[in-house]
Amino acid sequence: MRLALFDLDGTLVDRTAAFADAIATLSHDHGYGPDIEHWLLTELADRAERSDFDRLAATFRLSEPADHLWRVYVDRMAAAVTCRPAVLSSLTRLKDAGWSVGVATNGASDIQRAKIRATGLADLIDGIAASGDIDVRKPDPRLFELAAARCGTQLTPGDWMTGDNPQTDIAGGAAAGLRAIWVRGRPWPDGLATPHHTVDDVTEAIDYLLTHSTE
């Protein structure tokens, strides 16, 4: 069984657009002013964790429990996030071709799984490893190993990792023994080893896997 691992945010789903929508909705529904909305947009820009909402509640002396605010944020993100039909179709083709598909993602377990369920990706993914599962983040090889285990297998030569982050996805995947496909977007850092292949969209990465995976 061939294994293809994918990053989630910025690769399979568009977190950026969903994030802005979720913060706007949460702020509006709770009557928050621009100070709190700006704090949320700034502090949670790269990722959001449950502990961030403890800081939010303490900073602005909010009456709502931090647990409640975190759950509201998770729900708003799940409602806002999307996975393009072309991506779902490409993953279906990959599964039909006999591939095992996994996700290796940095982020809290509950929010990452909520995104996967909400976008229809859950039906196409064999295993998910989120950094919140074991408190280990990419580029640590252990997260890629966990993703493979969740798919019912282990990492072997010829397996693949696709993602948009040069350090965590590409260098991390390579360090775990994976071939790596970079989805362009971020600047490529000087001194970092080049990926096996580079694409502009994850659907192109899947096309490459379907036609060149034996190289």
C-alpha positions, 0 to 999 in steps of 0.5 A, spaced: 500 500 500 502 506 497 502 512 502 501 519 501 501 524 507 498 531 506 498 537 511 491 540 512 491 548 513 494 551 506 494 545 503 488 541 503 483 546 506 483 554 506 484 556 513 486 563 511 479 565 509 475 561 514 479 564 519 477 571 518 470 569 517 470 565 524 473 571 527 468 576 524 462 572 526 465 570 533 466 577 535 459 580 532 455 574 536 459 576 542 458 584 541 466 584 541 469 591 539 475 592 535 480 591 540 478 584 541 477 582 534 484 585 533 487 581 538 484 574 536 486 576 528 493 577 531 494 572 536 491 566 532 493 568 525 498 562 525 494 557 529 489 557 535 490 552 541 485 552 547 490 556 552 489 562 547 482 563 550 485 563 557 489 568 555 484 572 551 479 571 557 484 574 562 487 580 558 480 583 557 476 580 563 471 576 559 465 573 563 464 568 558 468 561 560 474 560 556 472 553 554 466 556 551 469 561 547 474 555 544 468 551 543 465 557 539 471 558 535 472 551 533 464 551 531 465 557 527 472 555 524 468 548 522 462 552 519 467 557 515 472 552 512 472 549 505 475 544 501 474 545 494 471 540 490 477 539 485 481 537 491 476 532 494 475 529 487 483 528 486 483 525 493 478 520 490 482 518 484 488 517 489 484 512 493 481 509 487 488 508 485 490 504 491 493 509 495 492 510 503 491 517 504 493 520 511 494 527 514 499 530 518 497 537 521 500 541 527 494 544 531 489 542 536 486 535 535 479 537 536 479 543 531 483 539 526 478 534 526 472 538 526 475 541 519 476 535 516 469 532 518 466 539 516 469 539 509 468 532 507 475 530 507 473 525 513 471 520 508 477 520 504 482 520 509 485 513 512 488 516 518 490 523 522 495 525 526 495 532 529 500 535 534 495 536 539 494 528 539 501 527 542 504 534 543 509 533 538 509 538 532 512 537 525 518 537 523 518 532 528 519 525 525 514 522 530 508 526 527 509 523 520 510 516 523 504 517 527 500 519 521 502 512 518 500 508 524 493 511 524 493 509 516 495 502 519 502 502 516 509 505 517 513 509 513 517 506 508 521 508 502 517 511 496 512 514 501 510 521 500 509 528 504 505 534 501 505 541 504 505 548 503 510 549 509 518 549 507 520 547 514 515 543 517 512 539 511 518 539 506 524 539 510 520 535 516 518 530 511 524 529 508 527 528 515 522 522 516 524 519 510 519 521 505 519 524 498 516 531 499 512 535 494 511 543 496 505 547 494 508 554 493 506 560 496 511 561 502 518 564 500 523 558 500 528 559 505 535 559 503 539 553 505 533 548 505 534 542 501 530 542 495 523 538 495 522 532 490 517 536 486 514 543 486 507 545 484 502 551 485 496 547 487 495 540 491 491 537 485 497 538 481 501 534 487 496 528 486 496 528 479 504 527 480 503 522 485 498 518 480 503 518 474 510 519 477 510 515 484 514 510 482 520 514 480 
